[in-house]
C-alpha cells in the first residue's frame, strides 16, 4: 500500500484538526503535523506574524518529508489559501513516492462562527475574517477539480468522518 499525505483544508472552525487527530488516534502508522501547534512555539509577540506562519510551514514540510520517509501516512490540518503551499506539499509527497490528497472541509458560515466563538483560540479570526475565509473557499470550489470536498454540517461529525474515510480510501 502506498503512503499518503492528506491536507485537510478549510476555514477555521470546520473541524480539520479534530478529524486529523481522530484519524491518527485510530490508525497506527499515521501522524498529524499541525502547523498551528508549531506556531505556538514562537514567542507571543511574533506568533501572529506572517513570518511565523511561513517558518512553521517550512518546518512542517520537513516533518512531513521525514514522516513519509519513515513510512507514515501524514495528515496536515491547515487553512491554506495559498496554492503554492499546496503545491509544495504535493511535491514532498511525490518525492517520497506517496499519494497526495487535499480534502476541503466546508460548513455554513453560521455554524463555523458559533464553533469558533465556543473554542476561543488565540489564532481565531474575528467575524469579518471568518466570513472572508468562508467566501474565498466557497469561490474556490471547482477551481481545482482534484480537491475532494466534504460538507461538515452541524451535528454530522460521525457522517463527516465516515465520508472522509471513504474519500481517502
Secondary structure, 3 states (H helix, E strand, C coil): CCCEEEEEECCCCCCHHHHHHHHHHHCCCEEECCHHHHHCCCCCCCCCCHHHHHHHHHHHHHHHHHHHHCCCEEEEECCCCCHHHHHHHHHHHHHCCCEEEEEEEECCHHHHHHHHHHHCCCCCCCHHHHHHHHHHHHHHCCCCCCCEEEECCCCCHHHHHHHHHHHHC
